[in-house]
Amino acid sequence: MASFQNFNHETQLPSDLLVAQIMQIHATISKLESLRPSKQVNALLTHLVKLCILPSSIDIKALPQEAQAMRQSLIVLCGKAEELLELEFSTFLGQTPNPINNLTLFPYYGNYVKLANLENKILIENGIEQPKKVAFVGSGPMPLTSIVMAMLHMKSTHFDNFDIDEKANEAARKIVASDVELEKRMKFETKDIMEMREKLDQYDCIFLAALVGMNREEKVNILEHIRKYMKKGSVLLVRSANGARAFLYPIVEEHDLVNFEVLSIFHPSDEVINSIVLARKPLI
């Protein structure tokens, strides 16, 4: 079988070859005893990411049922591996003298910085600059978006981070506790977004992490719930995926954002994986 290394960023990888290689990786990953960081897990996921960011004209909706089921399974497996990687790194950083100064050790730190730069630019272009209060739903044990936004872009904004996993929040709190100024502006709460109501109307901007809602039905329910309870005129920034990147993360399309005003949809073409969808809850 041809290797993805024979293709570069100017060459389109044929869809059938791309799917065959991704299915092969999925078969290997799904047989692993553990998805904790290891040479094998890291190598497989790096190979997968490199495949998924190559130029391709793949139409995810047109995939046969078998490939659709594999994609859904792969999103769950990659999500679990990502969570375990973040937890391991966050725990390790929490034991260093000044975790905030060591964030660059995280292997995907540069990607988070690039994504935060893009998201901040899109927010500013749509009139959202230095919001007073922001919520990040699905912040995880390495809340890098909130930290990067707070330190580089939104220097007076208060961030409330929500995650369903208390262990993730504990690890995240330890990192932020090492910076007195940041700790004042950043809180972590263990909550299920579907159980949050009144609190959601406090925020000027809500970020929804890519892995909150692992399939379309869950995602649409979450979007509808947030829209119902968020403040009129405030914005929701949703992370999505496009093309082959949708083997890594769920897709959010414009028609999924019922009764929202969609302001911007951006699909990256570099090593940034997530697409960015910005929507506003209408004032009326």
SULCORSUL-V40871 format. One record per residue. RES is the residue in one small letter. SS is DSSP state (H for helix, E for strand, - for the rest). Layout:
res | ss
RES | SS
RES | SS
//
This chain:
res | ss
m | -
a | -
s | -
f | H
q | H
n | H
f | -
n | -
h | -
e | -
t | -
q | -
l | -
p | -
s | H
d | H
l | H
l | H
v | H
a | H
q | H
i | H
m | H
q | H
i | H
h | H
a | H
t | H
i | H
s | H
k | -
l | -
e | -
s | -
l | -
r | -
p | -
s | -
k | H
q | H
v | H
n | H
a | H
l | H
l | H
t | H
h | H
l | H
v | H
k | H
l | H
c | H
i | -
l | -
p | -
s | -
s | -
i | -
d | -
i | H
k | H
a | H
l | -
p | -
q | H
e | H
a | H
q | H
a | H
m | H
r | H
q | H
s | H
l | H
i | H
v | H
l | H
c | H
g | H
k | H
a | H
e | H
e | H
l | H
l | H
e | H
l | H
e | H
f | H
s | H
t | H
f | H
l | H
g | H
q | -
t | -
p | -
n | -
p | H
i | H
n | H
n | H
l | H
t | H
l | H
f | -
p | -
y | -
y | H
g | H
n | H
y | H
v | H
k | H
l | H
a | H
n | H
l | H
e | H
n | H
k | H
i | H
l | H
i | H
e | H
n | -
g | -
i | -
e | -
q | -
p | -
k | -
k | E
v | E
a | E
f | E
v | E
g | -
s | -
g | -
p | -
m | -
p | -
l | H
t | H
s | H
i | H
v | H
m | H
a | H
m | H
l | H
h | H
m | -
k | -
s | -
t | -
h | E
f | E
d | E
n | E
f | E
d | E
i | -
d | -
e | H
k | H
a | H
n | H
e | H
a | H
a | H
r | H
k | H
i | H
v | H
a | H
s | -
d | -
v | H
e | H
l | H
e | H
k | H
r | H
m | E
k | E
f | E
e | E
t | E
k | -
d | -
i | H
m | H
e | H
m | -
r | -
e | H
k | H
l | H
d | H
q | H
y | -
d | -
c | E
i | E
f | E
l | E
a | -
a | -
l | -
v | -
g | -
m | -
n | -
r | H
e | H
e | H
k | H
v | H
n | H
i | H
l | H
e | H
h | H
i | H
r | H
k | H
y | H
m | -
k | -
k | -
g | -
s | -
v | E
l | E
l | E
v | E
r | E
s | E
a | -
n | -
g | H
a | H
r | H
a | H
f | H
l | -
y | -
p | -
i | -
v | -
e | -
e | H
h | H
d | H
l | -
v | -
n | -
f | E
e | E
v | E
l | E
s | E
i | E
f | E
h | -
p | -
s | -
d | -
e | -
v | -
i | -
n | -
s | E
i | E
v | E
l | E
a | E
r | E
k | E
p | -
l | -
i | -
//
